[in-house]
Amino acid sequence: MKYLILALSITSSVAMATQMEGFGANYYHDDLSPPNYDTNKSLVPDVIVGDNVYTMEFSSLTDIAKTAGGKVNQGNQASWLCLASKGVNYWFISDNEMGQGDLTSITISKAEPQKNCSFYNGDLNVTIKGVPLLSASLEKISSIFPKKSSENTVQYCTNTKSYGDFIQMNCLQYFFEKNNVKGVIINQITSN
């Protein structure tokens, strides 16, 4: 009987794990190895939801969900919240390794809302000062970042801060379709 209860609890927790769909699923593709270039540009995003400002690695997905009225989903590799606003889908992500529920990645794309995205009509804005995101063309990005890629995906990274033995790095990954940005992923990583 004890083993049956254990098997049922394992099965139900696996069944409840929800993976991101649509463009947000690109978060799981660690193996793509896009061209990666260092930059000296600040890649720290400004995240505004409603009247609140959120900071990567310090703001929790639960707080963003409370503001937006959305639901935090639990997956095997990440916890995430998807919000659809004004024709743009935003996935706010916390990795299950170090994130512990705090915002560690943001994925943004223009697309039809996904079934696990909540509609949000309030102010929702993710920007990086002086760096275009979805509105950029390949030409515009090439004028901002000195290194170009002929690939459909490119990533720019910069070291942001040092905390003793720990280094914080921000990365911005562009996904192109016909020389226009299809979507972006913004990551903040702290490592030693």
Biotite code that builds the C-alpha atoms (Angstrom):
import biotite.structure as struc

atoms = struc.array([
    struc.Atom([0.000, 0.000, 0.000], chain_id="A", res_id=1, res_name="MET", atom_name="CA", element="C"),
    struc.Atom([2.862, 2.367, 0.883], chain_id="A", res_id=2, res_name="LYS", atom_name="CA", element="C"),
    struc.Atom([4.415, 1.846, -2.574], chain_id="A", res_id=3, res_name="TYR", atom_name="CA", element="C"),
    struc.Atom([1.095, 2.460, -4.313], chain_id="A", res_id=4, res_name="LEU", atom_name="CA", element="C"),
    struc.Atom([0.693, 5.843, -2.583], chain_id="A", res_id=5, res_name="ILE", atom_name="CA", element="C"),
    struc.Atom([4.290, 6.760, -3.462], chain_id="A", res_id=6, res_name="LEU", atom_name="CA", element="C"),
    struc.Atom([3.755, 5.765, -7.122], chain_id="A", res_id=7, res_name="ALA", atom_name="CA", element="C"),
    struc.Atom([0.537, 7.807, -7.288], chain_id="A", res_id=8, res_name="LEU", atom_name="CA", element="C"),
    struc.Atom([2.183, 10.886, -5.795], chain_id="A", res_id=9, res_name="SER", atom_name="CA", element="C"),
    struc.Atom([5.122, 10.656, -8.230], chain_id="A", res_id=10, res_name="ILE", atom_name="CA", element="C"),
    struc.Atom([2.776, 10.213, -11.184], chain_id="A", res_id=11, res_name="THR", atom_name="CA", element="C"),
    struc.Atom([0.555, 13.139, -10.192], chain_id="A", res_id=12, res_name="SER", atom_name="CA", element="C"),
    struc.Atom([3.493, 15.530, -9.715], chain_id="A", res_id=13, res_name="SER", atom_name="CA", element="C"),
    struc.Atom([4.905, 14.596, -13.110], chain_id="A", res_id=14, res_name="VAL", atom_name="CA", element="C"),
    struc.Atom([1.515, 15.043, -14.764], chain_id="A", res_id=15, res_name="ALA", atom_name="CA", element="C"),
    struc.Atom([1.225, 18.513, -13.235], chain_id="A", res_id=16, res_name="MET", atom_name="CA", element="C"),
    struc.Atom([4.586, 19.666, -14.626], chain_id="A", res_id=17, res_name="ALA", atom_name="CA", element="C"),
    struc.Atom([3.887, 22.093, -17.449], chain_id="A", res_id=18, res_name="THR", atom_name="CA", element="C"),
    struc.Atom([6.379, 22.951, -20.177], chain_id="A", res_id=19, res_name="GLN", atom_name="CA", element="C"),
    struc.Atom([6.370, 26.287, -22.009], chain_id="A", res_id=20, res_name="MET", atom_name="CA", element="C"),
    struc.Atom([4.986, 26.225, -25.528], chain_id="A", res_id=21, res_name="GLU", atom_name="CA", element="C"),
    struc.Atom([5.324, 28.464, -28.557], chain_id="A", res_id=22, res_name="GLY", atom_name="CA", element="C"),
    struc.Atom([8.342, 30.740, -28.685], chain_id="A", res_id=23, res_name="PHE", atom_name="CA", element="C"),
    struc.Atom([8.856, 30.345, -24.911], chain_id="A", res_id=24, res_name="GLY", atom_name="CA", element="C"),
    struc.Atom([9.942, 26.727, -25.496], chain_id="A", res_id=25, res_name="ALA", atom_name="CA", element="C"),
    struc.Atom([13.224, 28.113, -26.930], chain_id="A", res_id=26, res_name="ASN", atom_name="CA", element="C"),
    struc.Atom([14.270, 28.546, -23.293], chain_id="A", res_id=27, res_name="TYR", atom_name="CA", element="C"),
    struc.Atom([14.824, 24.779, -23.087], chain_id="A", res_id=28, res_name="TYR", atom_name="CA", element="C"),
    struc.Atom([17.181, 24.599, -26.087], chain_id="A", res_id=29, res_name="HIS", atom_name="CA", element="C"),
    struc.Atom([20.562, 24.870, -24.354], chain_id="A", res_id=30, res_name="ASP", atom_name="CA", element="C"),
    struc.Atom([22.122, 22.720, -27.064], chain_id="A", res_id=31, res_name="ASP", atom_name="CA", element="C"),
    struc.Atom([21.648, 25.200, -29.927], chain_id="A", res_id=32, res_name="LEU", atom_name="CA", element="C"),
    struc.Atom([25.003, 26.947, -29.335], chain_id="A", res_id=33, res_name="SER", atom_name="CA", element="C"),
    struc.Atom([24.300, 30.219, -31.138], chain_id="A", res_id=34, res_name="PRO", atom_name="CA", element="C"),
    struc.Atom([27.237, 32.473, -31.973], chain_id="A", res_id=35, res_name="PRO", atom_name="CA", element="C"),
    struc.Atom([28.085, 34.190, -28.679], chain_id="A", res_id=36, res_name="ASN", atom_name="CA", element="C"),
    struc.Atom([29.754, 37.607, -28.536], chain_id="A", res_id=37, res_name="TYR", atom_name="CA", element="C"),
    struc.Atom([30.945, 39.675, -25.611], chain_id="A", res_id=38, res_name="ASP", atom_name="CA", element="C"),
    struc.Atom([29.767, 43.259, -25.486], chain_id="A", res_id=39, res_name="THR", atom_name="CA", element="C"),
    struc.Atom([30.365, 46.217, -23.215], chain_id="A", res_id=40, res_name="ASN", atom_name="CA", element="C"),
    struc.Atom([26.720, 47.348, -23.473], chain_id="A", res_id=41, res_name="LYS", atom_name="CA", element="C"),
    struc.Atom([24.536, 47.039, -20.394], chain_id="A", res_id=42, res_name="SER", atom_name="CA", element="C"),
    struc.Atom([22.023, 44.239, -20.968], chain_id="A", res_id=43, res_name="LEU", atom_name="CA", element="C"),
    struc.Atom([20.119, 44.645, -17.686], chain_id="A", res_id=44, res_name="VAL", atom_name="CA", element="C"),
    struc.Atom([16.397, 44.878, -18.476], chain_id="A", res_id=45, res_name="PRO", atom_name="CA", element="C"),
    struc.Atom([13.882, 47.283, -16.993], chain_id="A", res_id=46, res_name="ASP", atom_name="CA", element="C"),
    struc.Atom([10.760, 45.241, -16.211], chain_id="A", res_id=47, res_name="VAL", atom_name="CA", element="C"),
    struc.Atom([7.513, 47.095, -15.506], chain_id="A", res_id=48, res_name="ILE", atom_name="CA", element="C"),
    struc.Atom([4.244, 45.318, -14.805], chain_id="A", res_id=49, res_name="VAL", atom_name="CA", element="C"),
    struc.Atom([1.417, 47.604, -13.743], chain_id="A", res_id=50, res_name="GLY", atom_name="CA", element="C"),
    struc.Atom([2.819, 50.163, -11.314], chain_id="A", res_id=51, res_name="ASP", atom_name="CA", element="C"),
    struc.Atom([5.643, 47.860, -10.200], chain_id="A", res_id=52, res_name="ASN", atom_name="CA", element="C"),
    struc.Atom([9.265, 47.584, -11.277], chain_id="A", res_id=53, res_name="VAL", atom_name="CA", element="C"),
    struc.Atom([10.810, 44.116, -11.107], chain_id="A", res_id=54, res_name="TYR", atom_name="CA", element="C"),
    struc.Atom([14.491, 43.166, -10.971], chain_id="A", res_id=55, res_name="THR", atom_name="CA", element="C"),
    struc.Atom([16.045, 39.948, -12.218], chain_id="A", res_id=56, res_name="MET", atom_name="CA", element="C"),
    struc.Atom([17.237, 37.569, -9.473], chain_id="A", res_id=57, res_name="GLU", atom_name="CA", element="C"),
    struc.Atom([15.536, 39.709, -6.790], chain_id="A", res_id=58, res_name="PHE", atom_name="CA", element="C"),
    struc.Atom([11.860, 39.762, -7.794], chain_id="A", res_id=59, res_name="SER", atom_name="CA", element="C"),
    struc.Atom([9.746, 36.633, -7.492], chain_id="A", res_id=60, res_name="SER", atom_name="CA", element="C"),
    struc.Atom([7.464, 35.191, -10.149], chain_id="A", res_id=61, res_name="LEU", atom_name="CA", element="C"),
    struc.Atom([4.766, 35.000, -7.480], chain_id="A", res_id=62, res_name="THR", atom_name="CA", element="C"),
    struc.Atom([4.890, 38.787, -7.031], chain_id="A", res_id=63, res_name="ASP", atom_name="CA", element="C"),
    struc.Atom([4.628, 39.357, -10.798], chain_id="A", res_id=64, res_name="ILE", atom_name="CA", element="C"),
    struc.Atom([1.710, 36.889, -10.949], chain_id="A", res_id=65, res_name="ALA", atom_name="CA", element="C"),
    struc.Atom([-0.102, 38.723, -8.133], chain_id="A", res_id=66, res_name="LYS", atom_name="CA", element="C"),
    struc.Atom([0.261, 42.036, -9.961], chain_id="A", res_id=67, res_name="THR", atom_name="CA", element="C"),
    struc.Atom([-0.851, 40.633, -13.322], chain_id="A", res_id=68, res_name="ALA", atom_name="CA", element="C"),
    struc.Atom([-3.445, 38.147, -12.108], chain_id="A", res_id=69, res_name="GLY", atom_name="CA", element="C"),
    struc.Atom([-1.607, 35.278, -13.808], chain_id="A", res_id=70, res_name="GLY", atom_name="CA", element="C"),
    struc.Atom([-0.555, 31.812, -12.711], chain_id="A", res_id=71, res_name="LYS", atom_name="CA", element="C"),
    struc.Atom([2.961, 30.513, -12.052], chain_id="A", res_id=72, res_name="VAL", atom_name="CA", element="C"),
    struc.Atom([3.429, 27.188, -13.833], chain_id="A", res_id=73, res_name="ASN", atom_name="CA", element="C"),
    struc.Atom([5.825, 24.520, -12.575], chain_id="A", res_id=74, res_name="GLN", atom_name="CA", element="C"),
    struc.Atom([7.911, 22.611, -15.098], chain_id="A", res_id=75, res_name="GLY", atom_name="CA", element="C"),
    struc.Atom([10.772, 20.161, -14.741], chain_id="A", res_id=76, res_name="ASN", atom_name="CA", element="C"),
    struc.Atom([13.436, 22.713, -15.740], chain_id="A", res_id=77, res_name="GLN", atom_name="CA", element="C"),
    struc.Atom([11.788, 25.988, -14.757], chain_id="A", res_id=78, res_name="ALA", atom_name="CA", element="C"),
    struc.Atom([8.905, 27.797, -13.114], chain_id="A", res_id=79, res_name="SER", atom_name="CA", element="C"),
    struc.Atom([7.284, 30.300, -15.417], chain_id="A", res_id=80, res_name="TRP", atom_name="CA", element="C"),
    struc.Atom([4.504, 32.803, -15.926], chain_id="A", res_id=81, res_name="LEU", atom_name="CA", element="C"),
    struc.Atom([3.260, 33.773, -19.400], chain_id="A", res_id=82, res_name="CYS", atom_name="CA", element="C"),
    struc.Atom([1.465, 37.057, -20.000], chain_id="A", res_id=83, res_name="LEU", atom_name="CA", element="C"),
    struc.Atom([-0.036, 38.196, -23.313], chain_id="A", res_id=84, res_name="ALA", atom_name="CA", element="C"),
    struc.Atom([-0.337, 41.945, -23.734], chain_id="A", res_id=85, res_name="SER", atom_name="CA", element="C"),
    struc.Atom([-0.948, 44.081, -26.837], chain_id="A", res_id=86, res_name="LYS", atom_name="CA", element="C"),
    struc.Atom([0.097, 41.370, -29.311], chain_id="A", res_id=87, res_name="GLY", atom_name="CA", element="C"),
    struc.Atom([3.253, 40.361, -27.424], chain_id="A", res_id=88, res_name="VAL", atom_name="CA", element="C"),
    struc.Atom([3.829, 37.247, -25.299], chain_id="A", res_id=89, res_name="ASN", atom_name="CA", element="C"),
    struc.Atom([6.107, 37.553, -22.267], chain_id="A", res_id=90, res_name="TYR", atom_name="CA", element="C"),
    struc.Atom([7.423, 34.495, -20.408], chain_id="A", res_id=91, res_name="TRP", atom_name="CA", element="C"),
    struc.Atom([8.871, 35.364, -16.989], chain_id="A", res_id=92, res_name="PHE", atom_name="CA", element="C"),
    struc.Atom([11.051, 32.429, -15.956], chain_id="A", res_id=93, res_name="ILE", atom_name="CA", element="C"),
    struc.Atom([12.855, 31.154, -12.868], chain_id="A", res_id=94, res_name="SER", atom_name="CA", element="C"),
    struc.Atom([15.224, 28.252, -13.381], chain_id="A", res_id=95, res_name="ASP", atom_name="CA", element="C"),
    struc.Atom([14.777, 25.373, -10.973], chain_id="A", res_id=96, res_name="ASN", atom_name="CA", element="C"),
    struc.Atom([18.505, 25.252, -10.226], chain_id="A", res_id=97, res_name="GLU", atom_name="CA", element="C"),
    struc.Atom([19.479, 28.597, -8.658], chain_id="A", res_id=98, res_name="MET", atom_name="CA", element="C"),
    struc.Atom([16.441, 30.801, -9.281], chain_id="A", res_id=99, res_name="GLY", atom_name="CA", element="C"),
    struc.Atom([14.367, 29.470, -6.383], chain_id="A", res_id=100, res_name="GLN", atom_name="CA", element="C"),
    struc.Atom([11.298, 31.310, -7.698], chain_id="A", res_id=101, res_name="GLY", atom_name="CA", element="C"),
    struc.Atom([13.088, 34.571, -8.570], chain_id="A", res_id=102, res_name="ASP", atom_name="CA", element="C"),
    struc.Atom([13.122, 35.986, -12.094], chain_id="A", res_id=103, res_name="LEU", atom_name="CA", element="C"),
    struc.Atom([16.183, 34.700, -14.017], chain_id="A", res_id=104, res_name="THR", atom_name="CA", element="C"),
    struc.Atom([15.051, 34.853, -17.682], chain_id="A", res_id=105, res_name="SER", atom_name="CA", element="C"),
    struc.Atom([12.536, 36.634, -19.870], chain_id="A", res_id=106, res_name="ILE", atom_name="CA", element="C"),
    struc.Atom([11.401, 35.410, -23.281], chain_id="A", res_id=107, res_name="THR", atom_name="CA", element="C"),
    struc.Atom([9.494, 37.806, -25.547], chain_id="A", res_id=108, res_name="ILE", atom_name="CA", element="C"),
    struc.Atom([7.839, 37.312, -28.945], chain_id="A", res_id=109, res_name="SER", atom_name="CA", element="C"),
    struc.Atom([5.095, 38.673, -31.138], chain_id="A", res_id=110, res_name="LYS", atom_name="CA", element="C"),
    struc.Atom([2.718, 35.798, -31.741], chain_id="A", res_id=111, res_name="ALA", atom_name="CA", element="C"),
    struc.Atom([-0.705, 34.425, -31.067], chain_id="A", res_id=112, res_name="GLU", atom_name="CA", element="C"),
    struc.Atom([-1.251, 33.955, -27.306], chain_id="A", res_id=113, res_name="PRO", atom_name="CA", element="C"),
    struc.Atom([-0.423, 30.479, -26.051], chain_id="A", res_id=114, res_name="GLN", atom_name="CA", element="C"),
    struc.Atom([-2.957, 28.431, -24.103], chain_id="A", res_id=115, res_name="LYS", atom_name="CA", element="C"),
    struc.Atom([-1.035, 28.899, -20.831], chain_id="A", res_id=116, res_name="ASN", atom_name="CA", element="C"),
    struc.Atom([-0.669, 32.686, -21.263], chain_id="A", res_id=117, res_name="CYS", atom_name="CA", element="C"),
    struc.Atom([-2.873, 34.988, -19.223], chain_id="A", res_id=118, res_name="SER", atom_name="CA", element="C"),
    struc.Atom([-4.151, 38.163, -20.858], chain_id="A", res_id=119, res_name="PHE", atom_name="CA", element="C"),
    struc.Atom([-2.941, 41.332, -19.165], chain_id="A", res_id=120, res_name="TYR", atom_name="CA", element="C"),
    struc.Atom([-4.378, 44.743, -20.071], chain_id="A", res_id=121, res_name="ASN", atom_name="CA", element="C"),
    struc.Atom([-2.251, 46.903, -17.762], chain_id="A", res_id=122, res_name="GLY", atom_name="CA", element="C"),
    struc.Atom([1.145, 48.444, -18.436], chain_id="A", res_id=123, res_name="ASP", atom_name="CA", element="C"),
    struc.Atom([3.681, 45.758, -19.349], chain_id="A", res_id=124, res_name="LEU", atom_name="CA", element="C"),
    struc.Atom([7.069, 46.736, -20.646], chain_id="A", res_id=125, res_name="ASN", atom_name="CA", element="C"),
    struc.Atom([10.467, 45.058, -20.841], chain_id="A", res_id=126, res_name="VAL", atom_name="CA", element="C"),
    struc.Atom([13.249, 47.254, -22.215], chain_id="A", res_id=127, res_name="THR", atom_name="CA", element="C"),
    struc.Atom([17.030, 47.436, -22.263], chain_id="A", res_id=128, res_name="ILE", atom_name="CA", element="C"),
    struc.Atom([18.279, 51.012, -22.468], chain_id="A", res_id=129, res_name="LYS", atom_name="CA", element="C"),
    struc.Atom([19.691, 51.772, -25.911], chain_id="A", res_id=130, res_name="GLY", atom_name="CA", element="C"),
    struc.Atom([19.117, 48.233, -27.219], chain_id="A", res_id=131, res_name="VAL", atom_name="CA", element="C"),
    struc.Atom([16.156, 47.367, -29.466], chain_id="A", res_id=132, res_name="PRO", atom_name="CA", element="C"),
    struc.Atom([14.331, 44.129, -28.765], chain_id="A", res_id=133, res_name="LEU", atom_name="CA", element="C"),
    struc.Atom([11.407, 43.002, -30.945], chain_id="A", res_id=134, res_name="LEU", atom_name="CA", element="C"),
    struc.Atom([11.355, 46.101, -33.128], chain_id="A", res_id=135, res_name="SER", atom_name="CA", element="C"),
    struc.Atom([14.910, 45.545, -34.388], chain_id="A", res_id=136, res_name="ALA", atom_name="CA", element="C"),
    struc.Atom([16.039, 44.508, -37.823], chain_id="A", res_id=137, res_name="SER", atom_name="CA", element="C"),
    struc.Atom([19.294, 42.652, -38.433], chain_id="A", res_id=138, res_name="LEU", atom_name="CA", element="C"),
    struc.Atom([20.741, 45.895, -39.828], chain_id="A", res_id=139, res_name="GLU", atom_name="CA", element="C"),
    struc.Atom([19.814, 47.866, -36.691], chain_id="A", res_id=140, res_name="LYS", atom_name="CA", element="C"),
    struc.Atom([21.310, 45.237, -34.389], chain_id="A", res_id=141, res_name="ILE", atom_name="CA", element="C"),
    struc.Atom([24.481, 45.189, -36.513], chain_id="A", res_id=142, res_name="SER", atom_name="CA", element="C"),
    struc.Atom([24.803, 48.952, -36.025], chain_id="A", res_id=143, res_name="SER", atom_name="CA", element="C"),
    struc.Atom([24.556, 48.570, -32.224], chain_id="A", res_id=144, res_name="ILE", atom_name="CA", element="C"),
    struc.Atom([26.674, 45.460, -31.754], chain_id="A", res_id=145, res_name="PHE", atom_name="CA", element="C"),
    struc.Atom([29.966, 45.376, -33.686], chain_id="A", res_id=146, res_name="PRO", atom_name="CA", element="C"),
    struc.Atom([29.950, 41.605, -34.240], chain_id="A", res_id=147, res_name="LYS", atom_name="CA", element="C"),
    struc.Atom([27.494, 40.174, -36.767], chain_id="A", res_id=148, res_name="LYS", atom_name="CA", element="C"),
    struc.Atom([26.260, 36.673, -37.289], chain_id="A", res_id=149, res_name="SER", atom_name="CA", element="C"),
    struc.Atom([24.963, 35.019, -40.419], chain_id="A", res_id=150, res_name="SER", atom_name="CA", element="C"),
    struc.Atom([23.025, 32.552, -38.260], chain_id="A", res_id=151, res_name="GLU", atom_name="CA", element="C"),
    struc.Atom([19.310, 32.757, -37.385], chain_id="A", res_id=152, res_name="ASN", atom_name="CA", element="C"),
    struc.Atom([20.249, 33.083, -33.713], chain_id="A", res_id=153, res_name="THR", atom_name="CA", element="C"),
    struc.Atom([22.898, 35.230, -32.037], chain_id="A", res_id=154, res_name="VAL", atom_name="CA", element="C"),
    struc.Atom([23.709, 35.961, -28.399], chain_id="A", res_id=155, res_name="GLN", atom_name="CA", element="C"),
    struc.Atom([25.454, 38.939, -26.796], chain_id="A", res_id=156, res_name="TYR", atom_name="CA", element="C"),
    struc.Atom([26.703, 38.759, -23.196], chain_id="A", res_id=157, res_name="CYS", atom_name="CA", element="C"),
    struc.Atom([28.331, 41.104, -20.722], chain_id="A", res_id=158, res_name="THR", atom_name="CA", element="C"),
    struc.Atom([29.613, 40.761, -17.163], chain_id="A", res_id=159, res_name="ASN", atom_name="CA", element="C"),
    struc.Atom([27.453, 43.048, -15.059], chain_id="A", res_id=160, res_name="THR", atom_name="CA", element="C"),
    struc.Atom([28.647, 42.863, -11.444], chain_id="A", res_id=161, res_name="LYS", atom_name="CA", element="C"),
    struc.Atom([30.969, 40.988, -9.116], chain_id="A", res_id=162, res_name="SER", atom_name="CA", element="C"),
    struc.Atom([29.992, 39.902, -5.624], chain_id="A", res_id=163, res_name="TYR", atom_name="CA", element="C"),
    struc.Atom([33.121, 38.496, -3.969], chain_id="A", res_id=164, res_name="GLY", atom_name="CA", element="C"),
    struc.Atom([33.696, 35.207, -5.771], chain_id="A", res_id=165, res_name="ASP", atom_name="CA", element="C"),
    struc.Atom([30.464, 35.509, -7.804], chain_id="A", res_id=166, res_name="PHE", atom_name="CA", element="C"),
    struc.Atom([30.090, 37.159, -11.203], chain_id="A", res_id=167, res_name="ILE", atom_name="CA", element="C"),
    struc.Atom([26.761, 38.263, -12.646], chain_id="A", res_id=168, res_name="GLN", atom_name="CA", element="C"),
    struc.Atom([26.388, 38.052, -16.419], chain_id="A", res_id=169, res_name="MET", atom_name="CA", element="C"),
    struc.Atom([23.528, 39.238, -18.602], chain_id="A", res_id=170, res_name="ASN", atom_name="CA", element="C"),
    struc.Atom([22.892, 37.778, -22.056], chain_id="A", res_id=171, res_name="CYS", atom_name="CA", element="C"),
    struc.Atom([20.527, 38.797, -24.829], chain_id="A", res_id=172, res_name="LEU", atom_name="CA", element="C"),
    struc.Atom([19.710, 36.220, -27.480], chain_id="A", res_id=173, res_name="GLN", atom_name="CA", element="C"),
    struc.Atom([18.029, 37.261, -30.742], chain_id="A", res_id=174, res_name="TYR", atom_name="CA", element="C"),
    struc.Atom([16.081, 34.854, -32.966], chain_id="A", res_id=175, res_name="PHE", atom_name="CA", element="C"),
    struc.Atom([15.700, 36.028, -36.576], chain_id="A", res_id=176, res_name="PHE", atom_name="CA", element="C"),
    struc.Atom([13.255, 35.204, -39.318], chain_id="A", res_id=177, res_name="GLU", atom_name="CA", element="C"),
    struc.Atom([13.862, 36.853, -42.718], chain_id="A", res_id=178, res_name="LYS", atom_name="CA", element="C"),
    struc.Atom([16.305, 39.380, -41.167], chain_id="A", res_id=179, res_name="ASN", atom_name="CA", element="C"),
    struc.Atom([13.747, 40.574, -38.593], chain_id="A", res_id=180, res_name="ASN", atom_name="CA", element="C"),
    struc.Atom([13.593, 39.672, -34.922], chain_id="A", res_id=181, res_name="VAL", atom_name="CA", element="C"),
    struc.Atom([11.149, 36.862, -34.226], chain_id="A", res_id=182, res_name="LYS", atom_name="CA", element="C"),
    struc.Atom([11.800, 36.870, -30.480], chain_id="A", res_id=183, res_name="GLY", atom_name="CA", element="C"),
    struc.Atom([14.384, 37.428, -27.756], chain_id="A", res_id=184, res_name="VAL", atom_name="CA", element="C"),
    struc.Atom([15.559, 35.732, -24.587], chain_id="A", res_id=185, res_name="ILE", atom_name="CA", element="C"),
    struc.Atom([17.128, 37.788, -21.786], chain_id="A", res_id=186, res_name="ILE", atom_name="CA", element="C"),
    struc.Atom([19.094, 35.774, -19.205], chain_id="A", res_id=187, res_name="ASN", atom_name="CA", element="C"),
    struc.Atom([20.813, 36.790, -16.006], chain_id="A", res_id=188, res_name="GLN", atom_name="CA", element="C"),
    struc.Atom([23.287, 34.293, -14.629], chain_id="A", res_id=189, res_name="ILE", atom_name="CA", element="C"),
    struc.Atom([25.262, 34.439, -11.408], chain_id="A", res_id=190, res_name="THR", atom_name="CA", element="C"),
    struc.Atom([28.170, 32.015, -11.153], chain_id="A", res_id=191, res_name="SER", atom_name="CA", element="C"),
    struc.Atom([31.535, 31.605, -9.505], chain_id="A", res_id=192, res_name="ASN", atom_name="CA", element="C"),
])
